[in-house]
Amino acid sequence: MLPKILENRDGELQIDGVSNIELAKKYGTPLYVMSESVIREKYRNMFHAMSSKYQKIRIFYAAKANTSLSVLRILRDEGAYVDSVSPGEVFLALKSGFPSEKILFTGTSVTDDELRFLLNSGVKINIDSISELRRLLKMVTPDFISIRVNPEIGAGHHEHVITAGKQSKFGLWEDDLLKAYEIARAHGVRQFGLHMHIGSGVLNIEPFALAVERLLQIGKRVHDTLNISFDLVDIGGGFGVPYRPEEKALDIGLFSDKILSLIKQRLKEYGLGEPTLGFEPGRYIVAEAGILLSAVNTIKTTPFKKYAGIDAGFNTLIRPAMYGSYHHIVVANRMNESPCEVYDIAGPLCESGDILGRDRRLPELQEADLLAILNAGAYGFSMSSQYNSRPRPAEILVNRGKHALVRGRETLEDLLTGQEFAPWLK
Ligand SMILES: Cc1ncc(COP(=O)(O)O)c(C=O)c1O
């Protein structure tokens, strides 16, 4: 079953009314293609689900999933806020038109230079350590500070993306958290946020429920001990999407029913008032909006396997190599043909791990066929690299039959950026 934005039109895969074959011809491959309609629809789904249960909500789009200026601009137009984790993400969010008040920075191992950049930019800061807090307070007393809690419960599609619990470097544990709020208050900070982010790619509700319980218990202790109220309670992102055809989507309506009821109940019970609730979806909004188009260049058979060699590798999409992630792959120019062969889909990098899909049943492939790697809109381009000195791909935005180049393909010249010969080698 194809996501509804993708359509089989006479054996050719279309995205949002645009032929992928035409896109590949016009812009070349590998090529990221993002659908504006899907981004808007996913943002609205989440906004409606959350705002139907609680009045004061903010959706902070987690820019790390996809920092394309066009994607950011679409979300700015939708009314989103931004969750950023680096000065680079703040810079791009500002360039795409977000006002600084709508940007929240949640870093880790943050330097003084970065803190100065954030203060000059006027964004809001979510603190990840007492060290960061003390250094920030030496520079200025901000009106508002949010602090990231480790709620002791983490979750995620892979151990590398679990961002809470005993093995996690993120957030403050309860006792340090109390100290941090006390230090901030003693310096004259008057408005506070309470934040957590448990991990990424979570498809069930239970871990959120457990972590929210813990977050609010800790929030109550801060409130009772220090008489601090929260303007913002931010439960982070991590809302998963199905990558395998048999996986079930996270029911965001059910999520809001269960989790927002729980939050409302605990806020009331603990006397925490009615803070703004924050959510930080990245993957949920953009993963299903994007595909990666890649051309087959080589068909190769060994005594053990059949390989289809393509022009995208883990330099283009690292998720399969880094996390063992599955991305569904279809043959964009043979949509009416039945699967009859099993292939490993191999990239062009000199690493055995450069495989984008293993044991895929597909129609018989030929050189110059076009593969579409689905659900590639999140952590695709934003995690790409120039490894093996391969320039990064281009990116296209499509919307109801229209298409535009929104990021040009890098050239060999881009491999020289910032480089020069040491003077004694000139
Ligand atoms: C602080 C924070 N918020 C939100 C996110 C977004 O996660 P996801 O794309 O899984 O929603 C992340 C991802 O790592 C994060 O670190």
The ligand as an SDF file (V2000), in Angstrom:
LIG
                    3D

 16 16  0  0  0  0  0  0  0  0999 V2000
   15.0680   17.9330   22.1750 C   0  0  0  0  0  0  0  0  0  0  0  0
   14.4550   17.2290   21.0160 C   0  0  0  0  0  0  0  0  0  0  0  0
   13.1870   17.5230   20.6880 N   0  0  0  0  0  0  0  0  0  0  0  0
   12.5820   16.9260   19.6390 C   0  0  0  0  0  0  0  0  0  0  0  0
   13.2390   15.9730   18.8570 C   0  0  0  0  0  0  0  0  0  0  0  0
   12.5040   15.4070   17.6960 C   0  0  0  0  0  0  0  0  0  0  0  0
   12.4280   14.0620   17.6360 O   0  0  0  0  0  0  0  0  0  0  0  0
   11.4800   13.3830   16.5530 P   0  0  0  0  0  0  0  0  0  0  0  0
   11.9650   13.7550   15.2030 O   0  0  0  0  0  0  0  0  0  0  0  0
   11.6370   11.9470   16.8320 O   0  0  0  0  0  0  0  0  0  0  0  0
   10.1060   13.8940   16.8240 O   0  0  0  0  0  0  0  0  0  0  0  0
   14.5520   15.6200   19.2000 C   0  0  0  0  0  0  0  0  0  0  0  0
   15.2510   14.5910   18.4150 C   0  0  0  0  0  0  0  0  0  0  0  0
   16.2550   14.0570   18.7370 O   0  0  0  0  0  0  0  0  0  0  0  0
   15.1840   16.2780   20.3010 C   0  0  0  0  0  0  0  0  0  0  0  0
   16.4370   15.9900   20.6360 O   0  0  0  0  0  0  0  0  0  0  0  0
  1  2  1  0
  2  3  1  0
  2 15  2  0
  3  4  2  0
  4  5  1  0
  5  6  1  0
  5 12  2  0
  6  7  1  0
  7  8  1  0
  8  9  2  0
  8 10  1  0
  8 11  1  0
 12 13  1  0
 12 15  1  0
 13 14  2  0
 15 16  1  0
M  END
$$$$
